[in-house]
Structure formats: C-alpha cells, structure tokens
Amino acid sequence: MEYKTINPTDAYKLLNCGGLVLVCTLSPENRYNLAPIAWNCPLDYEPVSRVLFVIDPGHQTFKNLESSREFTLALPTYHQKELVEKTGSVSGAKLDKYKAFEIPFHDAVDVDARIPDGVAASLDCRLVEILRIGSVAIIAGEVLSARAIPNAWELRLHHAGDDLYYRPGNRV
Ligand SMILES: Cc1cc2nc3c(=O)[nH]c(=O)nc-3n(C[C@H](O)[C@H](O)[C@H](O)COP(=O)(O)O)c2cc1C
C-alpha cells in the first residue's frame, strides 16, 4: 500500500463518525431550532442508550441545551442534504429556521422540540452532562424514546468534511 501524508489539521476527516444528526432544541425565548452535527456517536446502551456529540459553545443550540436540558436527534436522509446545508449555514440566535426555510415538522414525543418531516429516525433525549474541553464541548444525553423507519441506516446522510457528503454503501 502507498500512503499519502495527511496534514494533522485534516486528519479528523479520516475518522468518519457516521451519519449526520439534526439537533432539535427549544430556546429560552421559546424559539424552536435545529442544527446539523456530524461529530456524534453512541456512548452506552445499558440500561438505556446514551449518545454524545461535539458542539461549539457559540452555537445557539448549545445555549438552548444549557437552558432546556433536553434535545431530539433527528437523522436526515440523503434526500435532505439541502435541509442540512441550509440549517447549518445560519444561527438560530435570532432566526426561526423552521419559518425562514418553511420546514414541515411534527412534534417530538418526550421532548419539547420540532422534528423535520421525512427524517429516517428520531431520538428524544435528556441532557446528562456537558463537558467543556478547550474551545469545544461534549454533550452527553440519554435516550427517552426513539422512532425509526425500517432500515433507517440505509437512508442516512453522512458527512466527511467540507462539501463531501455520501450515503451508505452496500452491506458487507
Ligand atoms: C454538515 C455539517 C456538519 C456540522 N457538524 C457540526 C458539528 O459536529 N459540531 C458543531 O459544533 N457544528 C457543526 N456544524 C455547524 C453548525 O450546524 C452550524 O454552525 C449551525 O448554523 C449552528 O446553528 P445554531 O447557532 O442555530 O445552533 C455542522 C454544519 C454542517 C453543515
């Protein structure tokens, strides 16, 4: 095998975490919000599933998490790349993204959040811990309830950095 040297600042792109999530939250001013997060993964499964994701504390989503201490992870399909790019391009600090982008939604079940229609799955979570490391934060959450379409993993949208999006390949 011939290996190419990768710049350490780009090395994270090799560690692809998997599918994107849209973190859906509610602000202290009662504005519903959502933001795509690529850096997410499972944390535990017993006695219930726990999840984690990495977030910039400057994001409105972080402020919403601090105040509401709950969130829903909505898993976009590869048909929803445009939704991901739009909701990841602006802050919900002053803007209602659902209104601005005319996003059809349904209500989460166990969390006060709005889930965009058409996602592959959704996980309602309570916030367990916020861990700040340098300029970023890790959010740990516990799943209260979850819903998915059959074979949700096949439809998920993945992001590897920059404008590189992909969909899951064949099962091996
Ligand atoms: C594909 C994609 C993946 C992203 N992944 C992350 C991530 O893992 N962590 C993060 O803090 N921001 C991530 N972002 C950036 C936020 O989604 C973006 O800054 C968003 O506008 C924040 O919105 P908010 O201020 O309403 O929370 C990502 C954006 C895109 C488009």
PDBQT file of the ligand as one rigid body, heavy atoms in Angstrom, charges set to zero:
ROOT
HETATM    1  C1  LIG A 201     -22.724  19.061   7.529  1.00  0.00    +0.000 C 
HETATM    2  C2  LIG A 201     -22.500  19.897   8.756  1.00  0.00    +0.000 A 
HETATM    3  C3  LIG A 201     -21.972  19.315   9.896  1.00  0.00    +0.000 A 
HETATM    4  C4  LIG A 201     -21.754  20.073  11.052  1.00  0.00    +0.000 A 
HETATM    5  N1  LIG A 201     -21.246  19.467  12.173  1.00  0.00    +0.000 NA
HETATM    6  C5  LIG A 201     -21.047  20.203  13.297  1.00  0.00    +0.000 A 
HETATM    7  C6  LIG A 201     -20.535  19.574  14.475  1.00  0.00    +0.000 A 
HETATM    8  O1  LIG A 201     -20.261  18.367  14.529  1.00  0.00    +0.000 OA
HETATM    9  N2  LIG A 201     -20.358  20.354  15.590  1.00  0.00    +0.000 N 
HETATM   10  C7  LIG A 201     -20.652  21.696  15.582  1.00  0.00    +0.000 A 
HETATM   11  O2  LIG A 201     -20.468  22.357  16.620  1.00  0.00    +0.000 OA
HETATM   12  N3  LIG A 201     -21.126  22.309  14.477  1.00  0.00    +0.000 NA
HETATM   13  C8  LIG A 201     -21.340  21.595  13.339  1.00  0.00    +0.000 A 
HETATM   14  N4  LIG A 201     -21.844  22.199  12.220  1.00  0.00    +0.000 N 
HETATM   15  C9  LIG A 201     -22.107  23.644  12.242  1.00  0.00    +0.000 C 
HETATM   16  C10 LIG A 201     -23.484  24.028  12.799  1.00  0.00    +0.000 C 
HETATM   17  O3  LIG A 201     -24.507  23.153  12.376  1.00  0.00    +0.000 OA
HETATM   18  C11 LIG A 201     -23.819  25.465  12.308  1.00  0.00    +0.000 C 
HETATM   19  O4  LIG A 201     -22.847  26.366  12.772  1.00  0.00    +0.000 OA
HETATM   20  C12 LIG A 201     -25.219  25.919  12.691  1.00  0.00    +0.000 C 
HETATM   21  O5  LIG A 201     -25.553  27.056  11.929  1.00  0.00    +0.000 OA
HETATM   22  C13 LIG A 201     -25.361  26.256  14.163  1.00  0.00    +0.000 C 
HETATM   23  O6  LIG A 201     -26.670  26.707  14.351  1.00  0.00    +0.000 OA
HETATM   24  P1  LIG A 201     -27.209  27.294  15.729  1.00  0.00    +0.000 P 
HETATM   25  O7  LIG A 201     -26.391  28.524  16.046  1.00  0.00    +0.000 OA
HETATM   26  O8  LIG A 201     -28.658  27.635  15.439  1.00  0.00    +0.000 OA
HETATM   27  O9  LIG A 201     -27.056  26.246  16.772  1.00  0.00    +0.000 OA
HETATM   28  C14 LIG A 201     -22.064  21.462  11.047  1.00  0.00    +0.000 A 
HETATM   29  C15 LIG A 201     -22.605  22.058   9.890  1.00  0.00    +0.000 A 
HETATM   30  C16 LIG A 201     -22.816  21.282   8.761  1.00  0.00    +0.000 A 
HETATM   31  C17 LIG A 201     -23.402  21.929   7.523  1.00  0.00    +0.000 C 
ENDROOT
TORSDOF 0
